[in-house]
């Protein structure tokens, strides 16, 4: 669950989780990002909505996780919908 974390906190947490899950033989994991802020706070610099939601698929496509990840899909509404991803992991060989 990365919900509420900053980018600096979420990236190592995601890497560790995927590496542990793959070494444990898991084939499917749920990564919760949250949906992001609903609105801009009105400051002089616009706030990008759902930073983690947009960043997580990019991180999963980069090394060292790209060799472990088979597919990333948005979760079903019961599992978080647009605020979560199913991450399918490759089989150990």
N, CA, C and O atoms as a GROMACS GRO file, in nm:
protein
  372
    1UNK      N    1   0.085  -0.118   0.000
    1UNK     CA    2   0.000   0.000   0.000
    1UNK      C    3   0.090   0.124   0.000
    1UNK      O    4   0.154   0.154   0.100
    2UNK      N    5   0.094   0.193  -0.112
    2UNK     CA    6   0.176   0.313  -0.126
    2UNK      C    7   0.096   0.439  -0.099
    2UNK      O    8   0.151   0.550  -0.100
    3UNK      N    9  -0.032   0.422  -0.073
    3UNK     CA   10  -0.123   0.534  -0.051
    3UNK      C   11  -0.069   0.627   0.057
    3UNK      O   12  -0.039   0.582   0.168
    4UNK      N   13  -0.058   0.755   0.026
    4UNK     CA   14  -0.012   0.854   0.123
    4UNK      C   15   0.139   0.873   0.128
    4UNK      O   16   0.187   0.960   0.200
    5UNK      N   17   0.214   0.794   0.054
    5UNK     CA   18   0.360   0.808   0.053
    5UNK      C   19   0.404   0.913  -0.048
    5UNK      O   20   0.332   0.943  -0.144
    6UNK      N   21   0.522   0.967  -0.027
    6UNK     CA   22   0.583   1.056  -0.125
    6UNK      C   23   0.651   0.968  -0.231
    6UNK      O   24   0.667   0.848  -0.213
    7UNK      N   25   0.691   1.030  -0.342
    7UNK     CA   26   0.764   0.955  -0.446
    7UNK      C   27   0.891   0.894  -0.389
    7UNK      O   28   0.925   0.780  -0.420
    8UNK      N   29   0.962   0.970  -0.306
    8UNK     CA   30   1.088   0.922  -0.248
    8UNK      C   31   1.066   0.803  -0.155
    8UNK      O   32   1.154   0.717  -0.144
    9UNK      N   33   0.952   0.795  -0.088
    9UNK     CA   34   0.922   0.683   0.000
    9UNK      C   35   0.867   0.564  -0.079
    9UNK      O   36   0.899   0.449  -0.051
   10UNK      N   37   0.784   0.594  -0.178
   10UNK     CA   38   0.713   0.489  -0.251
   10UNK      C   39   0.804   0.406  -0.342
   10UNK      O   40   0.784   0.285  -0.353
   11UNK      N   41   0.902   0.468  -0.406
   11UNK     CA   42   0.986   0.395  -0.502
   11UNK      C   43   1.061   0.279  -0.436
   11UNK      O   44   1.050   0.166  -0.484
   12UNK      N   45   1.138   0.302  -0.328
   12UNK     CA   46   1.206   0.188  -0.265
   12UNK      C   47   1.109   0.087  -0.204
   12UNK      O   48   1.137  -0.033  -0.203
   13UNK      N   49   0.995   0.135  -0.154
   13UNK     CA   50   0.895   0.042  -0.099
   13UNK      C   51   0.840  -0.050  -0.207
   13UNK      O   52   0.822  -0.169  -0.184
   14UNK      N   53   0.815   0.005  -0.325
   14UNK     CA   54   0.764  -0.074  -0.437
   14UNK      C   55   0.869  -0.175  -0.484
   14UNK      O   56   0.837  -0.291  -0.506
   15UNK      N   57   0.993  -0.132  -0.499
   15UNK     CA   58   1.100  -0.222  -0.542
   15UNK      C   59   1.115  -0.338  -0.444
   15UNK      O   60   1.121  -0.454  -0.485
   16UNK      N   61   1.120  -0.307  -0.316
   16UNK     CA   62   1.133  -0.411  -0.214
   16UNK      C   63   1.017  -0.509  -0.216
   16UNK      O   64   1.037  -0.630  -0.206
   17UNK      N   65   0.896  -0.457  -0.230
   17UNK     CA   66   0.777  -0.541  -0.232
   17UNK      C   67   0.778  -0.635  -0.353
   17UNK      O   68   0.750  -0.754  -0.338
   18UNK      N   69   0.810  -0.583  -0.470
   18UNK     CA   70   0.811  -0.666  -0.592
   18UNK      C   71   0.922  -0.771  -0.583
   18UNK      O   72   0.899  -0.887  -0.618
   19UNK      N   73   1.040  -0.734  -0.536
   19UNK     CA   74   1.149  -0.830  -0.523
   19UNK      C   75   1.115  -0.940  -0.423
   19UNK      O   76   1.141  -1.057  -0.450
   20UNK      N   77   1.058  -0.904  -0.309
   20UNK     CA   78   1.018  -1.004  -0.209
   20UNK      C   79   0.907  -1.094  -0.262
   20UNK      O   80   0.910  -1.216  -0.242
   21UNK      N   81   0.810  -1.036  -0.330
   21UNK     CA   82   0.698  -1.114  -0.384
   21UNK      C   83   0.746  -1.213  -0.489
   21UNK      O   84   0.703  -1.328  -0.491
   22UNK      N   85   0.835  -1.168  -0.576
   22UNK     CA   86   0.887  -1.256  -0.681
   22UNK      C   87   0.970  -1.368  -0.620
   22UNK      O   88   0.960  -1.483  -0.664
   23UNK      N   89   1.053  -1.337  -0.520
   23UNK     CA   90   1.137  -1.441  -0.459
   23UNK      C   91   1.053  -1.540  -0.379
   23UNK      O   92   1.096  -1.654  -0.358
   24UNK      N   93   0.935  -1.498  -0.334
   24UNK     CA   94   0.844  -1.588  -0.262
   24UNK      C   95   0.759  -1.673  -0.356
   24UNK      O   96   0.685  -1.760  -0.311
   25UNK      N   97   0.770  -1.647  -0.485
   25UNK     CA   98   0.696  -1.725  -0.584
   25UNK      C   99   0.557  -1.676  -0.614
   25UNK      O  100   0.479  -1.745  -0.680
   26UNK      N  101   0.523  -1.555  -0.568
   26UNK     CA  102   0.390  -1.501  -0.599
   26UNK      C  103   0.381  -1.469  -0.748
   26UNK      O  104   0.479  -1.428  -0.809
   27UNK      N  105   0.264  -1.488  -0.804
   27UNK     CA  106   0.243  -1.460  -0.946
   27UNK      C  107   0.158  -1.337  -0.969
   27UNK      O  108   0.164  -1.277  -1.076
   28UNK      N  109   0.080  -1.296  -0.868
   28UNK     CA  110  -0.007  -1.180  -0.880
   28UNK      C  111  -0.006  -1.104  -0.748
   28UNK      O  112  -0.027  -1.163  -0.642
   29UNK      N  113   0.018  -0.973  -0.755
   29UNK     CA  114   0.014  -0.889  -0.636
   29UNK      C  115  -0.070  -0.766  -0.665
   29UNK      O  116  -0.089  -0.728  -0.780
   30UNK      N  117  -0.120  -0.705  -0.560
   30UNK     CA  118  -0.199  -0.583  -0.571
   30UNK      C  119  -0.117  -0.468  -0.516
   30UNK      O  120  -0.070  -0.473  -0.402
   31UNK      N  121  -0.099  -0.363  -0.597
   31UNK     CA  122  -0.026  -0.244  -0.554
   31UNK      C  123  -0.126  -0.130  -0.546
   31UNK      O  124  -0.188  -0.094  -0.646
   32UNK      N  125  -0.142  -0.075  -0.426
   32UNK     CA  126  -0.238   0.034  -0.404
   32UNK      C  127  -0.164   0.166  -0.406
   32UNK      O  128  -0.072   0.188  -0.328
   33UNK      N  129  -0.205   0.254  -0.497
   33UNK     CA  130  -0.143   0.385  -0.510
   33UNK      C  131  -0.231   0.496  -0.454
   33UNK      O  132  -0.181   0.602  -0.419
   34UNK      N  133  -0.359   0.472  -0.446
   34UNK     CA  134  -0.454   0.580  -0.417
   34UNK      C  135  -0.484   0.650  -0.548
   34UNK      O  136  -0.411   0.635  -0.646
   35UNK      N  137  -0.590   0.727  -0.549
   35UNK     CA  138  -0.632   0.794  -0.673
   35UNK      C  139  -0.572   0.933  -0.689
   35UNK      O  140  -0.582   0.992  -0.797
   36UNK      N  141  -0.510   0.985  -0.586
   36UNK     CA  142  -0.452   1.118  -0.594
   36UNK      C  143  -0.549   1.223  -0.544
   36UNK      O  144  -0.663   1.193  -0.509
   37UNK      N  145  -0.503   1.346  -0.542
   37UNK     CA  146  -0.585   1.458  -0.495
   37UNK      C  147  -0.700   1.482  -0.592
   37UNK      O  148  -0.684   1.469  -0.714
   38UNK      N  149  -0.814   1.518  -0.537
   38UNK     CA  150  -0.932   1.544  -0.620
   38UNK      C  151  -0.927   1.679  -0.688
   38UNK      O  152  -0.989   1.698  -0.793
   39UNK      N  153  -0.856   1.773  -0.630
   39UNK     CA  154  -0.856   1.907  -0.687
   39UNK      C  155  -0.722   1.975  -0.666
   39UNK      O  156  -0.643   1.937  -0.579
   40UNK      N  157  -0.699   2.076  -0.746
   40UNK     CA  158  -0.580   2.160  -0.733
   40UNK      C  159  -0.602   2.252  -0.612
   40UNK      O  160  -0.714   2.297  -0.588
   41UNK      N  161  -0.496   2.278  -0.538
   41UNK     CA  162  -0.509   2.360  -0.417
   41UNK      C  163  -0.506   2.510  -0.447
   41UNK      O  164  -0.512   2.590  -0.354
   42UNK      N  165  -0.497   2.549  -0.573
   42UNK     CA  166  -0.505   2.689  -0.609
   42UNK      C  167  -0.376   2.766  -0.597
   42UNK      O  168  -0.377   2.888  -0.607
   43UNK      N  169  -0.264   2.698  -0.576
   43UNK     CA  170  -0.135   2.766  -0.566
   43UNK      C  171  -0.086   2.813  -0.703
   43UNK      O  172  -0.150   2.786  -0.805
   44UNK      N  173   0.026   2.882  -0.703
   44UNK     CA  174   0.078   2.934  -0.830
   44UNK      C  175   0.128   2.824  -0.924
   44UNK      O  176   0.134   2.843  -1.046
   45UNK      N  177   0.165   2.709  -0.867
   45UNK     CA  178   0.211   2.597  -0.950
   45UNK      C  179   0.103   2.489  -0.948
   45UNK      O  180   0.066   2.442  -0.840
   46UNK      N  181   0.053   2.450  -1.065
   46UNK     CA  182  -0.053   2.347  -1.067
   46UNK      C  183  -0.004   2.215  -1.007
   46UNK      O  184   0.111   2.176  -1.026
   47UNK      N  185  -0.092   2.148  -0.936
   47UNK     CA  186  -0.061   2.020  -0.875
   47UNK      C  187  -0.103   1.908  -0.970
   47UNK      O  188  -0.218   1.903  -1.013
   48UNK      N  189  -0.010   1.820  -1.002
   48UNK     CA  190  -0.042   1.706  -1.086
   48UNK      C  191  -0.123   1.607  -1.004
   48UNK      O  192  -0.085   1.575  -0.891
   49UNK      N  193  -0.232   1.559  -1.058
   49UNK     CA  194  -0.320   1.470  -0.985
   49UNK      C  195  -0.274   1.326  -0.999
   49UNK      O  196  -0.239   1.281  -1.108
   50UNK      N  197  -0.273   1.252  -0.888
   50UNK     CA  198  -0.240   1.112  -0.890
   50UNK      C  199  -0.098   1.083  -0.933
   50UNK      O  200  -0.076   1.001  -1.023
   51UNK      N  201  -0.002   1.148  -0.871
   51UNK     CA  202   0.138   1.131  -0.910
   51UNK      C  203   0.182   0.986  -0.898
   51UNK      O  204   0.244   0.933  -0.991
   52UNK      N  205   0.152   0.920  -0.787
   52UNK     CA  206   0.191   0.779  -0.770
   52UNK      C  207   0.119   0.690  -0.871
   52UNK      O  208   0.178   0.597  -0.926
   53UNK      N  209  -0.008   0.719  -0.895
   53UNK     CA  210  -0.086   0.638  -0.988
   53UNK      C  211  -0.023   0.639  -1.127
   53UNK      O  212  -0.026   0.538  -1.197
   54UNK      N  213   0.033   0.752  -1.166
   54UNK     CA  214   0.097   0.762  -1.297
   54UNK      C  215   0.241   0.711  -1.297
   54UNK      O  216   0.289   0.662  -1.399
   55UNK      N  217   0.308   0.721  -1.184
   55UNK     CA  218   0.450   0.685  -1.178
   55UNK      C  219   0.474   0.536  -1.162
   55UNK      O  220   0.571   0.483  -1.216
   56UNK      N  221   0.388   0.466  -1.089
   56UNK     CA  222   0.410   0.324  -1.059
   56UNK      C  223   0.425   0.239  -1.185
   56UNK      O  224   0.519   0.159  -1.190
   57UNK      N  225   0.339   0.250  -1.287
   57UNK     CA  226   0.361   0.168  -1.408
   57UNK      C  227   0.496   0.196  -1.475
   57UNK      O  228   0.556   0.105  -1.532
   58UNK      N  229   0.542   0.320  -1.469
   58UNK     CA  230   0.672   0.353  -1.526
   58UNK      C  231   0.784   0.287  -1.447
   58UNK      O  232   0.878   0.233  -1.506
   59UNK      N  233   0.776   0.289  -1.316
   59UNK     CA  234   0.876   0.223  -1.232
   59UNK      C  235   0.880   0.073  -1.258
   59UNK      O  236   0.987   0.013  -1.262
   60UNK      N  237   0.762   0.013  -1.276
   60UNK     CA  238   0.755  -0.131  -1.298
   60UNK      C  239   0.814  -0.171  -1.433
   60UNK      O  240   0.853  -0.286  -1.453
   61UNK      N  241   0.820  -0.077  -1.526
   61UNK     CA  242   0.876  -0.103  -1.659
   61UNK      C  243   1.029  -0.084  -1.662
   61UNK      O  244   1.092  -0.114  -1.763
   62UNK      N  245   1.086  -0.035  -1.553
   62UNK     CA  246   1.231  -0.010  -1.546
   62UNK      C  247   1.301  -0.121  -1.467
   62UNK      O  248   1.239  -0.191  -1.387
   63UNK      N  249   1.432  -0.135  -1.492
   63UNK     CA  250   1.512  -0.231  -1.415
   63UNK      C  251   1.515  -0.187  -1.270
   63UNK      O  252   1.513  -0.066  -1.246
   64UNK      N  253   1.518  -0.273  -1.173
   64UNK     CA  254   1.530  -0.418  -1.181
   64UNK      C  255   1.396  -0.490  -1.193
   64UNK      O  256   1.392  -0.612  -1.204
   65UNK      N  257   1.286  -0.416  -1.191
   65UNK     CA  258   1.155  -0.480  -1.189
   65UNK      C  259   1.106  -0.526  -1.325
   65UNK      O  260   1.023  -0.617  -1.332
   66UNK      N  261   1.155  -0.467  -1.432
   66UNK     CA  262   1.107  -0.503  -1.565
   66UNK      C  263   1.130  -0.651  -1.598
   66UNK      O  264   1.052  -0.710  -1.672
   67UNK      N  265   1.235  -0.709  -1.543
   67UNK     CA  266   1.262  -0.851  -1.569
   67UNK      C  267   1.171  -0.943  -1.487
   67UNK      O  268   1.160  -1.062  -1.516
   68UNK      N  269   1.105  -0.888  -1.386
   68UNK     CA  270   1.017  -0.967  -1.299
   68UNK      C  271   0.870  -0.950  -1.334
   68UNK      O  272   0.788  -1.039  -1.307
   69UNK      N  273   0.835  -0.835  -1.393
   69UNK     CA  274   0.695  -0.801  -1.418
   69UNK      C  275   0.653  -0.845  -1.557
   69UNK      O  276   0.716  -0.812  -1.657
   70UNK      N  277   0.544  -0.920  -1.561
   70UNK     CA  278   0.488  -0.967  -1.688
   70UNK      C  279   0.387  -0.868  -1.741
   70UNK      O  280   0.387  -0.837  -1.860
   71UNK      N  281   0.299  -0.817  -1.653
   71UNK     CA  282   0.190  -0.729  -1.697
   71UNK      C  283   0.142  -0.645  -1.580
   71UNK      O  284   0.148  -0.687  -1.464
   72UNK      N  285   0.094  -0.524  -1.611
   72UNK     CA  286   0.034  -0.435  -1.512
   72UNK      C  287  -0.103  -0.396  -1.563
   72UNK      O  288  -0.117  -0.350  -1.676
   73UNK      N  289  -0.207  -0.416  -1.479
   73UNK     CA  290  -0.344  -0.383  -1.517
   73UNK      C  291  -0.412  -0.307  -1.405
   73UNK      O  292  -0.382  -0.329  -1.287
   74UNK      N  293  -0.503  -0.218  -1.441
   74UNK     CA  294  -0.581  -0.148  -1.340
   74UNK      C  295  -0.667  -0.249  -1.266
   74UNK      O  296  -0.724  -0.340  -1.327
   75UNK      N  297  -0.677  -0.233  -1.135
   75UNK     CA  298  -0.753  -0.327  -1.052
   75UNK      C  299  -0.903  -0.311  -1.072
   75UNK      O  300  -0.951  -0.206  -1.115
   76UNK      N  301  -0.976  -0.416  -1.041
   76UNK     CA  302  -1.122  -0.413  -1.042
   76UNK      C  303  -1.169  -0.314  -0.937
   76UNK      O  304  -1.098  -0.290  -0.839
   77UNK      N  305  -1.284  -0.256  -0.956
   77UNK     CA  306  -1.337  -0.156  -0.863
   77UNK      C  307  -1.341  -0.207  -0.719
   77UNK      O  308  -1.319  -0.128  -0.626
   78UNK      N  309  -1.367  -0.336  -0.697
   78UNK     CA  310  -1.369  -0.393  -0.561
   78UNK      C  311  -1.230  -0.395  -0.497
   78UNK      O  312  -1.218  -0.403  -0.375
   79UNK      N  313  -1.125  -0.388  -0.579
   79UNK     CA  314  -0.988  -0.393  -0.528
   79UNK      C  315  -0.918  -0.258  -0.538
   79UNK      O  316  -0.796  -0.250  -0.521
   80UNK      N  317  -0.993  -0.153  -0.565
   80UNK     CA  318  -0.933  -0.020  -0.568
   80UNK      C  319  -0.949   0.055  -0.698
   80UNK      O  320  -0.922   0.175  -0.703
   81UNK      N  321  -0.994  -0.013  -0.804
   81UNK     CA  322  -1.018   0.054  -0.932
   81UNK      C  323  -0.898   0.134  -0.980
   81UNK      O  324  -0.787   0.082  -0.989
   82UNK      N  325  -0.922   0.261  -1.011
   82UNK     CA  326  -0.818   0.348  -1.063
   82UNK      C  327  -0.709   0.383  -0.963
   82UNK      O  328  -0.611   0.449  -0.998
   83UNK      N  329  -0.726   0.341  -0.838
   83UNK     CA  330  -0.624   0.369  -0.735
   83UNK      C  331  -0.540   0.249  -0.700
   83UNK      O  332  -0.471   0.248  -0.598
   84UNK      N  333  -0.546   0.145  -0.786
   84UNK     CA  334  -0.468   0.023  -0.757
   84UNK      C  335  -0.437  -0.050  -0.887
   84UNK      O  336  -0.507  -0.033  -0.987
   85UNK      N  337  -0.333  -0.131  -0.883
   85UNK     CA  338  -0.291  -0.210  -1.000
   85UNK      C  339  -0.272  -0.356  -0.962
   85UNK      O  340  -0.222  -0.387  -0.854
   86UNK      N  341  -0.312  -0.443  -1.053
   86UNK     CA  342  -0.271  -0.582  -1.044
   86UNK      C  343  -0.136  -0.590  -1.114
   86UNK      O  344  -0.122  -0.541  -1.225
   87UNK      N  345  -0.039  -0.651  -1.051
   87UNK     CA  346   0.093  -0.670  -1.110
   87UNK      C  347   0.116  -0.820  -1.122
   87UNK      O  348   0.129  -0.891  -1.022
   88UNK      N  349   0.121  -0.868  -1.245
   88UNK     CA  350   0.146  -1.008  -1.273
   88UNK      C  351   0.296  -1.029  -1.284
   88UNK      O  352   0.364  -0.960  -1.360
   89UNK      N  353   0.347  -1.125  -1.208
   89UNK     CA  354   0.491  -1.150  -1.205
   89UNK      C  355   0.525  -1.273  -1.289
   89UNK      O  356   0.447  -1.367  -1.300
   90UNK      N  357   0.645  -1.268  -1.347
   90UNK     CA  358   0.690  -1.380  -1.428
   90UNK      C  359   0.717  -1.503  -1.342
   90UNK      O  360   0.748  -1.492  -1.224
   91UNK      N  361   0.704  -1.618  -1.403
   91UNK     CA  362   0.734  -1.744  -1.337
   91UNK      C  363   0.885  -1.758  -1.317
   91UNK      O  364   0.962  -1.718  -1.404
   92UNK      N  365   0.925  -1.813  -1.204
   92UNK     CA  366   1.068  -1.842  -1.182
   92UNK      C  367   1.111  -1.953  -1.275
   92UNK      O  368   1.035  -2.047  -1.298
   93UNK      N  369   1.231  -1.943  -1.328
   93UNK     CA  370   1.284  -2.050  -1.415
   93UNK      C  371   1.414  -2.099  -1.362
   93UNK      O  372   1.475  -2.188  -1.421
   0.00000   0.00000   0.00000
